[in-house]
């Protein structure tokens, strides 16, 4: 092969790499035009438990921008990732997280996929360099040392600056000015009136059906990101069981209004691809 042909071949290879959509490079071609936040720790289905290693890995594989995970404290002070106050769901163990030591919890296995609960440290290690985190800290009776441990783990794995916090008042107080906090529209307007640096401190977080054009426009004028929650249990409460079309209508409406961030149950992912 002469030099001209070699150069042409190199150019074609480089162009083919540059022109491939980012999702295809990751093994997926989702063509999702927004940033998705996977609710309850990733891609949840009949084979993957909430907040499980498999659920998180699948969210990373599919190119999700962020996962929302639930943090709880064990009786001996470990930060673990689990939604419910007990392990009854999936693990069929009625004991409370707060009453168990990590040495006991790590022996549990999910009836769904055989997985065990994860430490927050383990999830942070999985996420580092691959996906961002939204933290829902369950409970409001912790000392600052608990939140400091969360902060240290995030920093250790280079996740701190891009993490969102969706939690109760204590976590919000601790992370105010450090991480982007979820805030509803009324509180956002009040914070702006008080001359807070809302574009740095907050993101507007509302149920998809509650978000209206004036709320979205106001947030965008303030430089605040808007996150719409599209979750199954809300549509079960509101739509009389038609959780699919109710969600579709909200997603279409909100995307047309310029919303770019959606916290979703993974069942709704096809709706963002027009399926």
Backbone torsions as a table, in degrees:
resi	resn	phi	psi	omega
1	UNK	NA	129.4	179.8
2	UNK	-78.3	172.7	-174.9
3	UNK	-63.5	-36.9	-178.6
4	UNK	-64.6	-44.1	179.1
5	UNK	-65.8	-37.8	178.6
6	UNK	-63.6	-42.7	179.5
7	UNK	-65.0	-43.3	179.3
8	UNK	-61.6	-41.7	178.8
9	UNK	-61.9	-42.3	179.2
10	UNK	-62.7	-43.0	179.0
11	UNK	-61.1	-43.6	-179.3
12	UNK	-64.3	-38.8	178.9
13	UNK	-64.1	-45.5	-179.9
14	UNK	-63.0	-41.4	178.9
15	UNK	-64.0	-39.5	-179.0
16	UNK	-63.7	-35.4	178.7
17	UNK	-70.0	-46.1	-176.4
18	UNK	-66.2	-31.0	-175.6
19	UNK	-88.6	-5.6	177.2
20	UNK	-77.7	127.7	176.4
21	UNK	-56.0	147.2	-175.8
22	UNK	-58.0	-35.2	-179.6
23	UNK	-66.8	-30.3	178.0
24	UNK	-70.6	-36.3	178.2
25	UNK	-59.6	-34.2	179.5
26	UNK	-84.8	7.8	177.3
27	UNK	92.2	5.9	-179.5
28	UNK	-131.2	154.0	173.3
29	UNK	-131.0	66.7	-173.0
30	UNK	-75.6	-30.4	-177.8
31	UNK	52.0	45.3	177.3
32	UNK	-91.9	120.9	-172.1
33	UNK	-84.7	8.9	-179.2
34	UNK	-132.7	174.4	177.6
35	UNK	-96.9	120.8	-177.3
36	UNK	-101.1	137.8	175.4
37	UNK	-113.1	116.8	-175.0
38	UNK	-77.9	117.1	-179.0
39	UNK	-70.3	142.4	177.3
40	UNK	56.7	37.5	167.0
41	UNK	84.0	33.6	171.0
42	UNK	121.5	-154.2	-177.4
43	UNK	-88.4	107.5	-174.5
44	UNK	-104.9	128.0	176.4
45	UNK	-154.3	-162.0	-175.6
46	UNK	-70.1	-10.8	-178.5
47	UNK	-115.5	-3.0	-177.4
48	UNK	-132.3	126.7	178.9
49	UNK	-80.4	159.7	175.6
50	UNK	-59.6	141.3	174.9
51	UNK	56.8	26.3	-177.6
52	UNK	-95.2	163.2	178.4
53	UNK	-58.6	-44.7	-178.4
54	UNK	-64.2	-38.8	-179.9
55	UNK	-65.8	-41.0	179.5
56	UNK	-68.4	-45.3	-179.6
57	UNK	-60.6	-37.5	179.9
58	UNK	-69.3	-37.5	176.8
59	UNK	-63.1	-40.6	176.9
60	UNK	-63.7	-45.1	-179.2
61	UNK	-60.3	-37.9	-177.7
62	UNK	-82.1	-2.4	175.6
63	UNK	83.7	23.7	175.6
64	UNK	-62.8	147.2	-178.5
65	UNK	-77.8	-32.4	-172.7
66	UNK	-155.6	153.8	168.6
67	UNK	-120.1	140.6	173.7
68	UNK	-94.0	122.7	-179.7
69	UNK	-123.8	154.7	-175.8
70	UNK	-108.7	126.1	-176.3
71	UNK	-108.5	136.7	175.9
72	UNK	-136.3	162.5	-178.4
73	UNK	-109.9	130.5	176.7
74	UNK	-78.6	170.6	-179.0
75	UNK	-64.8	-24.2	178.9
76	UNK	-105.1	19.4	167.3
77	UNK	92.1	4.9	178.4
78	UNK	-78.1	147.1	174.2
79	UNK	-94.3	115.3	179.3
80	UNK	-118.1	166.8	-177.9
81	UNK	-107.8	109.2	-178.8
82	UNK	-163.5	138.9	-175.0
83	UNK	-82.1	-56.6	-171.9
84	UNK	-79.0	158.1	177.7
85	UNK	-68.0	-22.9	177.1
86	UNK	-120.9	177.1	178.6
87	UNK	-102.4	20.5	-176.5
88	UNK	-61.9	-43.3	179.8
89	UNK	-73.0	131.7	179.2
90	UNK	71.8	-42.5	-176.5
91	UNK	-96.6	-12.3	178.3
92	UNK	55.3	37.8	177.8
93	UNK	-125.7	117.6	-172.6
94	UNK	-81.3	-1.2	179.8
95	UNK	-68.5	148.6	-179.8
96	UNK	-83.5	145.0	177.1
97	UNK	-55.2	-44.5	-174.8
98	UNK	-66.3	-16.9	-178.5
99	UNK	-99.2	0.1	-174.5
100	UNK	-115.9	147.3	173.7
101	UNK	-84.2	157.3	179.1
102	UNK	-60.9	-35.1	179.2
103	UNK	-61.2	-28.3	176.1
104	UNK	-81.6	-42.4	-176.3
105	UNK	-65.0	-38.7	-176.2
106	UNK	-66.7	-13.7	178.3
107	UNK	-87.3	-11.6	-179.4
108	UNK	-70.5	149.3	177.0
109	UNK	-134.6	134.8	179.9
110	UNK	-70.0	134.2	176.2
111	UNK	-68.4	-18.1	-178.5
112	UNK	-79.3	-48.7	-173.5
113	UNK	-136.9	6.1	177.8
114	UNK	76.1	7.7	-178.2
115	UNK	-81.2	162.4	175.1
116	UNK	-109.9	160.7	173.8
117	UNK	-60.5	155.3	-175.8
118	UNK	-112.4	146.4	167.2
119	UNK	-72.6	151.1	175.0
120	UNK	-60.2	-36.8	177.8
121	UNK	-57.2	-40.6	-179.8
122	UNK	-67.2	-41.1	179.7
123	UNK	-66.4	-41.5	178.9
124	UNK	-61.0	-39.3	178.2
125	UNK	-64.6	-40.5	177.8
126	UNK	-64.9	-38.9	-173.3
127	UNK	-78.8	-26.3	-171.9
128	UNK	-53.9	121.1	179.3
129	UNK	76.9	2.0	-174.8
130	UNK	-124.9	-35.6	-174.9
131	UNK	-158.3	150.2	178.9
132	UNK	-89.4	167.3	-176.6
133	UNK	-121.4	140.4	165.6
134	UNK	-114.1	124.4	-174.4
135	UNK	-105.1	127.7	171.2
136	UNK	-113.7	97.9	-178.7
137	UNK	-81.6	118.2	-176.1
138	UNK	-87.6	117.1	179.3
139	UNK	112.1	155.6	-178.2
140	UNK	-134.9	32.1	-177.1
141	UNK	-127.1	36.7	-176.4
142	UNK	-105.5	150.6	173.8
143	UNK	-77.3	163.3	-179.1
144	UNK	-59.3	-26.7	-178.7
145	UNK	-62.2	-30.5	178.0
146	UNK	-66.5	-45.4	179.0
147	UNK	-69.9	-32.5	176.8
148	UNK	-64.1	-38.3	176.7
149	UNK	-62.5	-42.2	176.0
150	UNK	-60.5	-45.9	179.5
151	UNK	-59.8	-45.1	-178.9
152	UNK	-62.7	-40.5	179.7
153	UNK	-65.5	-42.4	177.8
154	UNK	-60.9	-44.3	-178.9
155	UNK	-66.9	-40.1	-179.5
156	UNK	-59.1	-32.0	-176.4
157	UNK	-107.3	19.0	175.2
158	UNK	57.1	39.5	-179.3
159	UNK	-112.0	-7.2	-165.8
160	UNK	-63.1	-48.8	-170.2
161	UNK	-67.2	-25.1	-175.1
162	UNK	-105.8	9.1	-177.1
163	UNK	-84.3	140.8	172.8
164	UNK	-101.2	150.7	177.0
165	UNK	-120.1	122.1	177.4
166	UNK	-122.6	93.8	-167.9
167	UNK	-156.1	-176.6	176.5
168	UNK	-75.9	-175.8	-169.3
169	UNK	-64.9	-38.4	-176.7
170	UNK	-64.9	-45.9	178.3
171	UNK	-63.8	-39.8	178.6
172	UNK	-62.9	-42.4	179.0
173	UNK	-63.1	-43.4	-177.3
174	UNK	-66.1	-41.8	-173.6
175	UNK	-93.9	4.0	178.8
176	UNK	-59.5	126.0	-179.1
177	UNK	83.9	-6.3	179.3
178	UNK	-106.2	-44.2	-178.5
179	UNK	-128.2	163.1	177.1
180	UNK	-75.3	121.4	-176.3
181	UNK	-101.6	143.9	174.1
182	UNK	-71.6	138.1	-179.1
183	UNK	-145.4	144.8	177.0
184	UNK	-86.1	174.1	-170.1
185	UNK	-66.6	-44.5	-178.3
186	UNK	-61.0	-43.0	179.8
187	UNK	-69.9	-32.2	176.9
188	UNK	-64.0	-45.6	179.2
189	UNK	-61.2	-42.2	179.4
190	UNK	-64.6	-41.6	179.3
191	UNK	-63.2	-39.2	178.4
192	UNK	-65.6	-39.0	177.6
193	UNK	-63.2	-31.1	-179.9
194	UNK	-86.6	10.7	176.2
195	UNK	63.8	29.3	172.2
196	UNK	-72.6	154.2	177.1
197	UNK	-81.1	76.0	-169.3
198	UNK	-66.8	-29.5	-178.1
199	UNK	-67.3	-25.2	178.9
200	UNK	-93.7	-38.1	-171.2
201	UNK	-82.8	-26.9	-166.7
202	UNK	-135.4	160.4	161.3
203	UNK	-130.4	139.5	178.7
204	UNK	-73.1	124.7	-179.1
205	UNK	-125.2	116.6	-178.2
206	UNK	-142.8	153.4	170.6
207	UNK	-60.0	141.8	-176.2
208	UNK	-55.0	-40.0	-177.8
209	UNK	-72.4	-16.5	179.9
210	UNK	-87.7	-21.1	-175.5
211	UNK	-73.0	130.0	179.1
212	UNK	-122.0	165.3	-173.7
213	UNK	-59.1	-42.7	-177.7
214	UNK	-64.9	-33.3	178.0
215	UNK	-66.7	-45.2	-179.8
216	UNK	-64.3	-45.1	-179.7
217	UNK	-62.4	-43.0	179.9
218	UNK	-62.2	-46.3	179.6
219	UNK	-60.5	-44.9	-179.0
220	UNK	-64.7	-37.6	176.9
221	UNK	-63.7	-30.7	178.6
222	UNK	-84.6	-2.5	-178.6
223	UNK	76.3	25.0	-176.5
224	UNK	-103.9	131.1	177.2
225	UNK	-71.1	144.2	-179.4
226	UNK	-107.9	125.0	178.0
227	UNK	-116.6	120.9	177.8
228	UNK	-99.5	131.0	178.7
229	UNK	-93.1	121.3	179.2
230	UNK	-119.0	88.1	-171.9
231	UNK	-121.1	139.9	-174.8
232	UNK	-55.8	-47.6	-172.8
233	UNK	-63.1	-28.4	176.9
234	UNK	-69.7	-41.5	-179.5
235	UNK	-73.1	-27.7	173.4
236	UNK	-64.3	-36.6	179.4
237	UNK	-72.3	-33.2	-169.3
238	UNK	-99.6	-32.6	-163.8
239	UNK	-104.7	7.5	-179.9
240	UNK	66.4	26.2	176.1
241	UNK	103.8	-15.7	-179.9
242	UNK	-86.2	72.8	-173.6
243	UNK	-75.1	-17.4	-176.0
244	UNK	-81.6	-56.3	-177.4
245	UNK	-69.3	-32.7	177.1
246	UNK	-63.4	-43.0	177.5
247	UNK	-67.6	-41.3	179.7
248	UNK	-57.4	-44.9	-179.2
249	UNK	-61.9	-42.9	179.3
250	UNK	-66.5	-43.5	-179.1
251	UNK	-61.6	-47.8	179.6
252	UNK	-60.4	-45.2	-178.7
253	UNK	-63.2	-45.8	-175.2
254	UNK	-71.3	-36.0	176.4
255	UNK	-65.4	-37.0	176.9
256	UNK	-67.1	-25.4	178.8
257	UNK	-89.8	2.2	173.0
258	UNK	94.4	13.4	176.2
259	UNK	-73.6	131.6	-174.8
260	UNK	-115.1	-7.1	-176.8
261	UNK	-126.2	127.7	-178.7
262	UNK	-133.3	124.9	168.9
263	UNK	-90.3	120.6	-169.0
264	UNK	-135.2	149.4	161.5
265	UNK	-74.6	137.0	-169.7
266	UNK	-62.7	-17.6	176.0
267	UNK	-57.4	-27.6	-175.6
268	UNK	-89.4	-0.4	-178.1
269	UNK	-53.5	-42.2	-179.0
270	UNK	-58.5	-27.2	-178.3
271	UNK	-66.2	-23.4	178.7
272	UNK	-83.2	-8.8	176.9
273	UNK	-108.6	10.9	177.1
274	UNK	76.8	19.7	-178.1
275	UNK	-89.5	NA	NA
